[in-house]
Amino acid sequence: MDVGKQPVTEEIIRKPRTINDLTEPLFVRIILTVIALAFLGLFLVMPLVVVFTEAFSRGIATYIASIVDPDALAAIRLTLLTAAISVVVNLVFGIAAAWAITKFRFPGKGFLITLIDLPFAISPVVAGVIFVLLFGLRGWFGPWLSEHDIKIIFAIPGVILATLFVTFPFIARELIPLMQSQGIDEEEAALTLGANGIQTFFRVTLPNIKWGLLYGVILCNARAMGEFGAVSVVSGHLRGQTITLPLHVEILYNEYKFSAAFAVASLLSLLALITIIARSILEWRHSHQIKADRPGGTD
Amino acid sequence: MDISICNVTKKFGDFKALDNISLEIKDGELFALLGPSGSGKTTLLRIIAGLEFPDSGNILFHGRDATKSPLRERQVGFVFQHFALFRHMTIFENVAFGLRVKPRGVRPSKKEIRDRVMSLLSLVQLDQFSDRYPSQLSGGQRQRVALARALAVEPKVMLLDEPFGSLDARVRAELRKWLRRLHDDLHITSVFVTHDQEEALEVADRVAVTNNGKVEQIGTPYEIYNNPVTPFVYEFIGNVNLFVGRVSQGVAFMGDVRLQVPELAHAVDSPATAYVRPHDLQLSHDKRGEISLMANVVSIRDVGPVARIEIKYPGNNKIYEAHIPTERLAELNIKVGDNVFVSARRVKVFLNDGTGQGNLDMPLGE
């Protein structure tokens, strides 16, 4: 090893390094870029373009009519309600879980982290089926629920529960690594300066995690609005009652109302675009903040 | 405020971080907890602060038991190793934090907060940086902000965890002197943790040397340096040469050397270790005194007032270090490879089982 090493080092020293030594040849770079762009164009941009062209293929009037259709409006309302509840519940849960996991030592911590990841690992359809098995007419709690005249499956609570289940890792997962890297020094400092728990949270912890938190909220919101599989199983497809936007798109499509289906789909695509833009803005701010934290960090 | 630590024990799982520690910190003194990492010194500091609670034992603040009292009631200022400044607040807001979170009844007015923060910032010579964020300051400046922030709530006790640990050598030496002066002005009882013996000996009024969760020795820097009571303290404070051998009835046999150690008359063929500081070794061209050994010079470093000379003793082929004044080196005119006579001025012998120790002072004529 040592014998072979010597001449190599000398060669590097003799010849000054240029950019060419450190990167691939030009044609390789061009080919790679073209492949990446072509792939993105084919599988991402084109479908998006198709959605919007199809949506407007019968003119603006049809587009608007498809959206102000009572069933469509009901679907929009339910989707917004579901997303709002999911975001709020997961916000509270996510902060609590991340706080517990990163700031305290307790038995079963690893298990809790694994549990939070569960919805990522399970297929949404399975999640839906789980709720049917629990709360459906023939499920574990079914008889008790029907006795007390509470409807969960094939009703709005079921849709919300399924969405909550699918979206609950988003905020916690975003916060845990962030809070882990920040440690508990600042909280301890606040406590030694006489702050109580609530003051410490609102004045020290929350300002430090706000960008990560907002990022988690955006992802959680996008997923809550777009969730299909789990909701499809528990919703029962009661038109105007338990239909969310993705389900509404499917129904219209199955009924061969293509331009209406694409019109509603374009709303969801718009949401996706807004999410992506918001996400990039936040990522930019986030990296800015991290950069501001870094320089001179160890001197 | 004086602090008494009585029989404090703390375990983390199977690891005993503190093992029945007792010590007294006097009112107004600057006290150092010195020890290698993992010796429990930071845990002890955090227990004094109320950031950790002991498994058993008590902490008394001015005679009052504070073991169970939450940290808000203890009135301690804590400076963290990595300063733990609030990164999203300006320097001004960092220092003002402790005042702003006070309950409404005792919270100072906006103007009072402003005046107090600005006077603290000028005390730490950072008044012109009040609008900056922590990330825009150097390590030494951040350290001073952390101090000002802790002082803002007028603590009765200041606790500093490795206060200079993350600074570079020059800034560290400067801040050390500055901290000492600040303490002399303010007279707040202060405890700081360090693994750097030079730092502890230079700054503190008294030092406790800790090892494996136990206190090895408590004393003034002079006592700790000149009269270490355990082999650990001897090895941890400053450089030292070790000689292993046995002691029997007051005579130590270290290789070919015999030393009379009357204090160890009780020992019967016990393994023992003798310690000699490098500056207690003398070099000469001729045999001096009873114990003078021939050794070979291996290397010479003569930068500064003290020359460090490594010598190899042919009896056991081990290398020892001697420190002699550079002028003396010039007088002797020693070179690498020369043979010289080595004699010791002061030797301390410890029995390895910890049952005894003896001092030998051997005045050697020049």
Interface residues (C-beta under 8 A of the other chain):
Chain A: D185 E186 E188 A189 A190 L191 T192 L193 G194 A195 N196 Q199 R203 V204 P207 N208 A292 D293 R294 P295 G296 G297 T298 D299
Chain B: A49 L51 L71 R72 V76 G77 F78 F80 H82 A84 L85 F86 R87 H88 F97 G98 V101 K102 Y133 S135 L137 S138 G139 R149 A150 A152 V153 S166 L167 D168
